[in-house]
């Protein structure tokens, strides 16, 4: 199987792609956390922990 990927050629479109990917990741994390059998406080603690790790 051959896959051809066309990346954006200018910085503006590359930034737009990055923003769209970040939005998609955020939506995935949100839906994943909603499915977990955890309290709101535990979910907030997970989000805050991830936030600390990426800063």
mmCIF file of the N, C-alpha and C atoms, coordinates in Angstrom:
data_MODEL
# 
_entry.id   MODEL 
# 
loop_
_atom_site.group_PDB 
_atom_site.id 
_atom_site.type_symbol 
_atom_site.label_atom_id 
_atom_site.label_alt_id 
_atom_site.label_comp_id 
_atom_site.label_asym_id 
_atom_site.label_entity_id 
_atom_site.label_seq_id 
_atom_site.pdbx_PDB_ins_code 
_atom_site.Cartn_x 
_atom_site.Cartn_y 
_atom_site.Cartn_z 
_atom_site.occupancy 
_atom_site.B_iso_or_equiv 
_atom_site.pdbx_formal_charge 
_atom_site.auth_seq_id 
_atom_site.auth_comp_id 
_atom_site.auth_asym_id 
_atom_site.auth_atom_id 
_atom_site.pdbx_PDB_model_num 
ATOM 1   N N  . UNK A 1 1  ? 0.845   -1.165 0.000  1.00 0.00 ? 1  UNK A N  1 
ATOM 2   C CA . UNK A 1 1  ? 0.000   0.000  0.000  1.00 0.00 ? 1  UNK A CA 1 
ATOM 3   C C  . UNK A 1 1  ? 0.897   1.237  0.000  1.00 0.00 ? 1  UNK A C  1 
ATOM 4   N N  . UNK A 1 2  ? 0.537   2.194  -0.798 1.00 0.00 ? 2  UNK A N  1 
ATOM 5   C CA . UNK A 1 2  ? 1.294   3.438  -0.881 1.00 0.00 ? 2  UNK A CA 1 
ATOM 6   C C  . UNK A 1 2  ? 0.395   4.576  -0.413 1.00 0.00 ? 2  UNK A C  1 
ATOM 7   N N  . UNK A 1 3  ? 0.930   5.397  0.471  1.00 0.00 ? 3  UNK A N  1 
ATOM 8   C CA . UNK A 1 3  ? 0.177   6.537  0.992  1.00 0.00 ? 3  UNK A CA 1 
ATOM 9   C C  . UNK A 1 3  ? 0.944   7.803  0.655  1.00 0.00 ? 3  UNK A C  1 
ATOM 10  N N  . UNK A 1 4  ? 0.253   8.761  0.097  1.00 0.00 ? 4  UNK A N  1 
ATOM 11  C CA . UNK A 1 4  ? 0.855   10.047 -0.240 1.00 0.00 ? 4  UNK A CA 1 
ATOM 12  C C  . UNK A 1 4  ? 0.277   11.090 0.713  1.00 0.00 ? 4  UNK A C  1 
ATOM 13  N N  . UNK A 1 5  ? 1.159   11.820 1.374  1.00 0.00 ? 5  UNK A N  1 
ATOM 14  C CA . UNK A 1 5  ? 0.739   12.847 2.322  1.00 0.00 ? 5  UNK A CA 1 
ATOM 15  C C  . UNK A 1 5  ? 1.187   14.199 1.785  1.00 0.00 ? 5  UNK A C  1 
ATOM 16  N N  . UNK A 1 6  ? 0.275   15.136 1.725  1.00 0.00 ? 6  UNK A N  1 
ATOM 17  C CA . UNK A 1 6  ? 0.579   16.492 1.264  1.00 0.00 ? 6  UNK A CA 1 
ATOM 18  C C  . UNK A 1 6  ? 0.530   17.432 2.468  1.00 0.00 ? 6  UNK A C  1 
ATOM 19  N N  . UNK A 1 7  ? 1.680   17.931 2.861  1.00 0.00 ? 7  UNK A N  1 
ATOM 20  C CA . UNK A 1 7  ? 1.757   18.864 3.972  1.00 0.00 ? 7  UNK A CA 1 
ATOM 21  C C  . UNK A 1 7  ? 1.564   20.289 3.464  1.00 0.00 ? 7  UNK A C  1 
ATOM 22  N N  . UNK A 1 8  ? 1.103   21.185 4.347  1.00 0.00 ? 8  UNK A N  1 
ATOM 23  C CA . UNK A 1 8  ? 0.963   22.588 3.949  1.00 0.00 ? 8  UNK A CA 1 
ATOM 24  C C  . UNK A 1 8  ? 2.314   23.162 3.519  1.00 0.00 ? 8  UNK A C  1 
ATOM 25  N N  . UNK A 1 9  ? 2.262   24.038 2.542  1.00 0.00 ? 9  UNK A N  1 
ATOM 26  C CA . UNK A 1 9  ? 3.502   24.597 2.007  1.00 0.00 ? 9  UNK A CA 1 
ATOM 27  C C  . UNK A 1 9  ? 3.895   25.927 2.638  1.00 0.00 ? 9  UNK A C  1 
ATOM 28  N N  . UNK A 1 10 ? 2.970   26.590 3.310  1.00 0.00 ? 10 UNK A N  1 
ATOM 29  C CA . UNK A 1 10 ? 3.345   27.857 3.945  1.00 0.00 ? 10 UNK A CA 1 
ATOM 30  C C  . UNK A 1 10 ? 3.078   27.791 5.450  1.00 0.00 ? 10 UNK A C  1 
ATOM 31  N N  . UNK A 1 11 ? 3.686   28.731 6.169  1.00 0.00 ? 11 UNK A N  1 
ATOM 32  C CA . UNK A 1 11 ? 3.610   28.712 7.630  1.00 0.00 ? 11 UNK A CA 1 
ATOM 33  C C  . UNK A 1 11 ? 2.200   28.928 8.154  1.00 0.00 ? 11 UNK A C  1 
ATOM 34  N N  . UNK A 1 12 ? 1.420   29.757 7.496  1.00 0.00 ? 12 UNK A N  1 
ATOM 35  C CA . UNK A 1 12 ? 0.060   30.017 7.964  1.00 0.00 ? 12 UNK A CA 1 
ATOM 36  C C  . UNK A 1 12 ? -0.770  28.733 7.934  1.00 0.00 ? 12 UNK A C  1 
ATOM 37  N N  . UNK A 1 13 ? -0.701  28.001 6.844  1.00 0.00 ? 13 UNK A N  1 
ATOM 38  C CA . UNK A 1 13 ? -1.454  26.754 6.748  1.00 0.00 ? 13 UNK A CA 1 
ATOM 39  C C  . UNK A 1 13 ? -0.894  25.684 7.683  1.00 0.00 ? 13 UNK A C  1 
ATOM 40  N N  . UNK A 1 14 ? 0.414   25.705 7.909  1.00 0.00 ? 14 UNK A N  1 
ATOM 41  C CA . UNK A 1 14 ? 1.020   24.766 8.845  1.00 0.00 ? 14 UNK A CA 1 
ATOM 42  C C  . UNK A 1 14 ? 0.543   25.060 10.269 1.00 0.00 ? 14 UNK A C  1 
ATOM 43  N N  . UNK A 1 15 ? 0.446   26.339 10.614 1.00 0.00 ? 15 UNK A N  1 
ATOM 44  C CA . UNK A 1 15 ? -0.077  26.719 11.925 1.00 0.00 ? 15 UNK A CA 1 
ATOM 45  C C  . UNK A 1 15 ? -1.540  26.317 12.071 1.00 0.00 ? 15 UNK A C  1 
ATOM 46  N N  . UNK A 1 16 ? -2.317  26.499 11.018 1.00 0.00 ? 16 UNK A N  1 
ATOM 47  C CA . UNK A 1 16 ? -3.723  26.103 11.040 1.00 0.00 ? 16 UNK A CA 1 
ATOM 48  C C  . UNK A 1 16 ? -3.846  24.600 11.263 1.00 0.00 ? 16 UNK A C  1 
ATOM 49  N N  . UNK A 1 17 ? -3.020  23.829 10.578 1.00 0.00 ? 17 UNK A N  1 
ATOM 50  C CA . UNK A 1 17 ? -3.027  22.380 10.757 1.00 0.00 ? 17 UNK A CA 1 
ATOM 51  C C  . UNK A 1 17 ? -2.687  22.022 12.202 1.00 0.00 ? 17 UNK A C  1 
ATOM 52  N N  . UNK A 1 18 ? -1.692  22.679 12.765 1.00 0.00 ? 18 UNK A N  1 
ATOM 53  C CA . UNK A 1 18 ? -1.311  22.431 14.160 1.00 0.00 ? 18 UNK A CA 1 
ATOM 54  C C  . UNK A 1 18 ? -2.443  22.728 15.122 1.00 0.00 ? 18 UNK A C  1 
ATOM 55  N N  . UNK A 1 19 ? -3.170  23.818 14.880 1.00 0.00 ? 19 UNK A N  1 
ATOM 56  C CA . UNK A 1 19 ? -4.312  24.169 15.727 1.00 0.00 ? 19 UNK A CA 1 
ATOM 57  C C  . UNK A 1 19 ? -5.420  23.125 15.617 1.00 0.00 ? 19 UNK A C  1 
ATOM 58  N N  . UNK A 1 20 ? -5.667  22.649 14.412 1.00 0.00 ? 20 UNK A N  1 
ATOM 59  C CA . UNK A 1 20 ? -6.705  21.636 14.213 1.00 0.00 ? 20 UNK A CA 1 
ATOM 60  C C  . UNK A 1 20 ? -6.324  20.323 14.895 1.00 0.00 ? 20 UNK A C  1 
ATOM 61  N N  . UNK A 1 21 ? -5.062  19.963 14.832 1.00 0.00 ? 21 UNK A N  1 
ATOM 62  C CA . UNK A 1 21 ? -4.599  18.743 15.500 1.00 0.00 ? 21 UNK A CA 1 
ATOM 63  C C  . UNK A 1 21 ? -4.733  18.891 17.011 1.00 0.00 ? 21 UNK A C  1 
ATOM 64  N N  . UNK A 1 22 ? -4.367  20.058 17.547 1.00 0.00 ? 22 UNK A N  1 
ATOM 65  C CA . UNK A 1 22 ? -4.486  20.294 18.986 1.00 0.00 ? 22 UNK A CA 1 
ATOM 66  C C  . UNK A 1 22 ? -5.946  20.214 19.430 1.00 0.00 ? 22 UNK A C  1 
ATOM 67  N N  . UNK A 1 23 ? -6.849  20.762 18.627 1.00 0.00 ? 23 UNK A N  1 
ATOM 68  C CA . UNK A 1 23 ? -8.279  20.689 18.940 1.00 0.00 ? 23 UNK A CA 1 
ATOM 69  C C  . UNK A 1 23 ? -8.752  19.242 18.957 1.00 0.00 ? 23 UNK A C  1 
ATOM 70  N N  . UNK A 1 24 ? -8.347  18.480 17.974 1.00 0.00 ? 24 UNK A N  1 
ATOM 71  C CA . UNK A 1 24 ? -8.728  17.069 17.907 1.00 0.00 ? 24 UNK A CA 1 
ATOM 72  C C  . UNK A 1 24 ? -8.209  16.300 19.119 1.00 0.00 ? 24 UNK A C  1 
ATOM 73  N N  . UNK A 1 25 ? -6.970  16.536 19.504 1.00 0.00 ? 25 UNK A N  1 
ATOM 74  C CA . UNK A 1 25 ? -6.413  15.872 20.684 1.00 0.00 ? 25 UNK A CA 1 
ATOM 75  C C  . UNK A 1 25 ? -7.199  16.252 21.931 1.00 0.00 ? 25 UNK A C  1 
ATOM 76  N N  . UNK A 1 26 ? -7.531  17.520 22.069 1.00 0.00 ? 26 UNK A N  1 
ATOM 77  C CA . UNK A 1 26 ? -8.310  17.972 23.221 1.00 0.00 ? 26 UNK A CA 1 
ATOM 78  C C  . UNK A 1 26 ? -9.676  17.315 23.284 1.00 0.00 ? 26 UNK A C  1 
ATOM 79  N N  . UNK A 1 27 ? -10.338 17.201 22.142 1.00 0.00 ? 27 UNK A N  1 
ATOM 80  C CA . UNK A 1 27 ? -11.649 16.557 22.099 1.00 0.00 ? 27 UNK A CA 1 
ATOM 81  C C  . UNK A 1 27 ? -11.543 15.078 22.457 1.00 0.00 ? 27 UNK A C  1 
ATOM 82  N N  . UNK A 1 28 ? -10.483 14.423 22.003 1.00 0.00 ? 28 UNK A N  1 
ATOM 83  C CA . UNK A 1 28 ? -10.284 13.013 22.331 1.00 0.00 ? 28 UNK A CA 1 
ATOM 84  C C  . UNK A 1 28 ? -10.093 12.834 23.835 1.00 0.00 ? 28 UNK A C  1 
ATOM 85  N N  . UNK A 1 29 ? -9.250  13.664 24.427 1.00 0.00 ? 29 UNK A N  1 
ATOM 86  C CA . UNK A 1 29 ? -8.995  13.570 25.869 1.00 0.00 ? 29 UNK A CA 1 
ATOM 87  C C  . UNK A 1 29 ? -10.272 13.828 26.652 1.00 0.00 ? 29 UNK A C  1 
ATOM 88  N N  . UNK A 1 30 ? -11.042 14.824 26.240 1.00 0.00 ? 30 UNK A N  1 
ATOM 89  C CA . UNK A 1 30 ? -12.307 15.144 26.906 1.00 0.00 ? 30 UNK A CA 1 
ATOM 90  C C  . UNK A 1 30 ? -13.257 13.952 26.869 1.00 0.00 ? 30 UNK A C  1 
ATOM 91  N N  . UNK A 1 31 ? -13.423 13.339 25.700 1.00 0.00 ? 31 UNK A N  1 
ATOM 92  C CA . UNK A 1 31 ? -14.351 12.213 25.591 1.00 0.00 ? 31 UNK A CA 1 
ATOM 93  C C  . UNK A 1 31 ? -13.825 10.996 26.359 1.00 0.00 ? 31 UNK A C  1 
ATOM 94  N N  . UNK A 1 32 ? -12.509 10.802 26.364 1.00 0.00 ? 32 UNK A N  1 
ATOM 95  C CA . UNK A 1 32 ? -11.931 9.682  27.106 1.00 0.00 ? 32 UNK A CA 1 
ATOM 96  C C  . UNK A 1 32 ? -12.166 9.855  28.604 1.00 0.00 ? 32 UNK A C  1 
ATOM 97  N N  . UNK A 1 33 ? -11.911 11.050 29.121 1.00 0.00 ? 33 UNK A N  1 
ATOM 98  C CA . UNK A 1 33 ? -12.113 11.295 30.550 1.00 0.00 ? 33 UNK A CA 1 
ATOM 99  C C  . UNK A 1 33 ? -13.579 11.161 30.938 1.00 0.00 ? 33 UNK A C  1 
ATOM 100 N N  . UNK A 1 34 ? -14.483 11.563 30.060 1.00 0.00 ? 34 UNK A N  1 
ATOM 101 C CA . UNK A 1 34 ? -15.911 11.443 30.365 1.00 0.00 ? 34 UNK A CA 1 
ATOM 102 C C  . UNK A 1 34 ? -16.343 9.991  30.514 1.00 0.00 ? 34 UNK A C  1 
ATOM 103 N N  . UNK A 1 35 ? -15.668 9.079  29.830 1.00 0.00 ? 35 UNK A N  1 
ATOM 104 C CA . UNK A 1 35 ? -16.029 7.659  29.914 1.00 0.00 ? 35 UNK A CA 1 
ATOM 105 C C  . UNK A 1 35 ? -15.464 6.980  31.156 1.00 0.00 ? 35 UNK A C  1 
ATOM 106 N N  . UNK A 1 36 ? -14.493 7.605  31.803 1.00 0.00 ? 36 UNK A N  1 
ATOM 107 C CA . UNK A 1 36 ? -13.891 6.996  32.988 1.00 0.00 ? 36 UNK A CA 1 
ATOM 108 C C  . UNK A 1 36 ? -14.833 7.094  34.178 1.00 0.00 ? 36 UNK A C  1 
ATOM 109 N N  . UNK A 1 37 ? -14.810 6.067  35.010 1.00 0.00 ? 37 UNK A N  1 
ATOM 110 C CA . UNK A 1 37 ? -15.646 6.045  36.208 1.00 0.00 ? 37 UNK A CA 1 
ATOM 111 C C  . UNK A 1 37 ? -14.881 6.706  37.354 1.00 0.00 ? 37 UNK A C  1 
ATOM 112 N N  . UNK A 1 38 ? -14.712 8.026  37.232 1.00 0.00 ? 38 UNK A N  1 
ATOM 113 C CA . UNK A 1 38 ? -13.991 8.807  38.228 1.00 0.00 ? 38 UNK A CA 1 
ATOM 114 C C  . UNK A 1 38 ? -14.831 10.012 38.627 1.00 0.00 ? 38 UNK A C  1 
ATOM 115 N N  . UNK A 1 39 ? -14.546 10.535 39.814 1.00 0.00 ? 39 UNK A N  1 
ATOM 116 C CA . UNK A 1 39 ? -15.237 11.752 40.238 1.00 0.00 ? 39 UNK A CA 1 
ATOM 117 C C  . UNK A 1 39 ? -14.702 12.945 39.450 1.00 0.00 ? 39 UNK A C  1 
ATOM 118 N N  . UNK A 1 40 ? -15.441 14.026 39.492 1.00 0.00 ? 40 UNK A N  1 
ATOM 119 C CA . UNK A 1 40 ? -15.007 15.250 38.815 1.00 0.00 ? 40 UNK A CA 1 
ATOM 120 C C  . UNK A 1 40 ? -13.664 15.716 39.362 1.00 0.00 ? 40 UNK A C  1 
ATOM 121 N N  . UNK A 1 41 ? -13.488 15.602 40.676 1.00 0.00 ? 41 UNK A N  1 
ATOM 122 C CA . UNK A 1 41 ? -12.233 16.023 41.293 1.00 0.00 ? 41 UNK A CA 1 
ATOM 123 C C  . UNK A 1 41 ? -11.056 15.201 40.771 1.00 0.00 ? 41 UNK A C  1 
ATOM 124 N N  . UNK A 1 42 ? -11.259 13.902 40.595 1.00 0.00 ? 42 UNK A N  1 
ATOM 125 C CA . UNK A 1 42 ? -10.189 13.049 40.077 1.00 0.00 ? 42 UNK A CA 1 
ATOM 126 C C  . UNK A 1 42 ? -9.861  13.396 38.626 1.00 0.00 ? 42 UNK A C  1 
ATOM 127 N N  . UNK A 1 43 ? -10.885 13.698 37.848 1.00 0.00 ? 43 UNK A N  1 
ATOM 128 C CA . UNK A 1 43 ? -10.665 14.079 36.451 1.00 0.00 ? 43 UNK A CA 1 
ATOM 129 C C  . UNK A 1 43 ? -9.908  15.398 36.368 1.00 0.00 ? 43 UNK A C  1 
ATOM 130 N N  . UNK A 1 44 ? -10.275 16.343 37.226 1.00 0.00 ? 44 UNK A N  1 
ATOM 131 C CA . UNK A 1 44 ? -9.577  17.631 37.258 1.00 0.00 ? 44 UNK A CA 1 
ATOM 132 C C  . UNK A 1 44 ? -8.120  17.422 37.656 1.00 0.00 ? 44 UNK A C  1 
ATOM 133 N N  . UNK A 1 45 ? -7.878  16.531 38.613 1.00 0.00 ? 45 UNK A N  1 
ATOM 134 C CA . UNK A 1 45 ? -6.502  16.248 39.036 1.00 0.00 ? 45 UNK A CA 1 
ATOM 135 C C  . UNK A 1 45 ? -5.688  15.668 37.882 1.00 0.00 ? 45 UNK A C  1 
ATOM 136 N N  . UNK A 1 46 ? -6.293  14.814 37.076 1.00 0.00 ? 46 UNK A N  1 
ATOM 137 C CA . UNK A 1 46 ? -5.596  14.250 35.917 1.00 0.00 ? 46 UNK A CA 1 
ATOM 138 C C  . UNK A 1 46 ? -5.239  15.358 34.934 1.00 0.00 ? 46 UNK A C  1 
ATOM 139 N N  . UNK A 1 47 ? -6.201  16.221 34.639 1.00 0.00 ? 47 UNK A N  1 
ATOM 140 C CA . UNK A 1 47 ? -5.967  17.314 33.691 1.00 0.00 ? 47 UNK A CA 1 
ATOM 141 C C  . UNK A 1 47 ? -4.870  18.242 34.202 1.00 0.00 ? 47 UNK A C  1 
ATOM 142 N N  . UNK A 1 48 ? -4.922  18.574 35.496 1.00 0.00 ? 48 UNK A N  1 
ATOM 143 C CA . UNK A 1 48 ? -3.900  19.454 36.064 1.00 0.00 ? 48 UNK A CA 1 
ATOM 144 C C  . UNK A 1 48 ? -2.525  18.792 36.042 1.00 0.00 ? 48 UNK A C  1 
ATOM 145 N N  . UNK A 1 49 ? -2.472  17.488 36.271 1.00 0.00 ? 49 UNK A N  1 
ATOM 146 C CA . UNK A 1 49 ? -1.202  16.764 36.212 1.00 0.00 ? 49 UNK A CA 1 
ATOM 147 C C  . UNK A 1 49 ? -0.604  16.783 34.819 1.00 0.00 ? 49 UNK A C  1 
ATOM 148 N N  . UNK A 1 50 ? -1.447  16.577 33.824 1.00 0.00 ? 50 UNK A N  1 
ATOM 149 C CA . UNK A 1 50 ? -0.979  16.621 32.434 1.00 0.00 ? 50 UNK A CA 1 
ATOM 150 C C  . UNK A 1 50 ? -0.502  18.025 32.090 1.00 0.00 ? 50 UNK A C  1 
ATOM 151 N N  . UNK A 1 51 ? -1.261  19.016 32.536 1.00 0.00 ? 51 UNK A N  1 
ATOM 152 C CA . UNK A 1 51 ? -0.893  20.406 32.264 1.00 0.00 ? 51 UNK A CA 1 
ATOM 153 C C  . UNK A 1 51 ? 0.478   20.735 32.854 1.00 0.00 ? 51 UNK A C  1 
ATOM 154 N N  . UNK A 1 52 ? 0.750   20.270 34.066 1.00 0.00 ? 52 UNK A N  1 
ATOM 155 C CA . UNK A 1 52 ? 2.057   20.510 34.687 1.00 0.00 ? 52 UNK A CA 1 
ATOM 156 C C  . UNK A 1 52 ? 3.176   19.831 33.901 1.00 0.00 ? 52 UNK A C  1 
ATOM 157 N N  . UNK A 1 53 ? 2.895   18.632 33.387 1.00 0.00 ? 53 UNK A N  1 
ATOM 158 C CA . UNK A 1 53 ? 3.924   17.887 32.652 1.00 0.00 ? 53 UNK A CA 1 
ATOM 159 C C  . UNK A 1 53 ? 4.315   18.570 31.346 1.00 0.00 ? 53 UNK A C  1 
ATOM 160 N N  . UNK A 1 54 ? 3.356   19.214 30.681 1.00 0.00 ? 54 UNK A N  1 
ATOM 161 C CA . UNK A 1 54 ? 3.660   19.791 29.372 1.00 0.00 ? 54 UNK A CA 1 
ATOM 162 C C  . UNK A 1 54 ? 4.188   21.214 29.455 1.00 0.00 ? 54 UNK A C  1 
ATOM 163 N N  . UNK A 1 55 ? 4.166   21.819 30.612 1.00 0.00 ? 55 UNK A N  1 
ATOM 164 C CA . UNK A 1 55 ? 4.677   23.194 30.744 1.00 0.00 ? 55 UNK A CA 1 
ATOM 165 C C  . UNK A 1 55 ? 6.131   23.232 31.004 1.00 0.00 ? 55 UNK A C  1 
# 
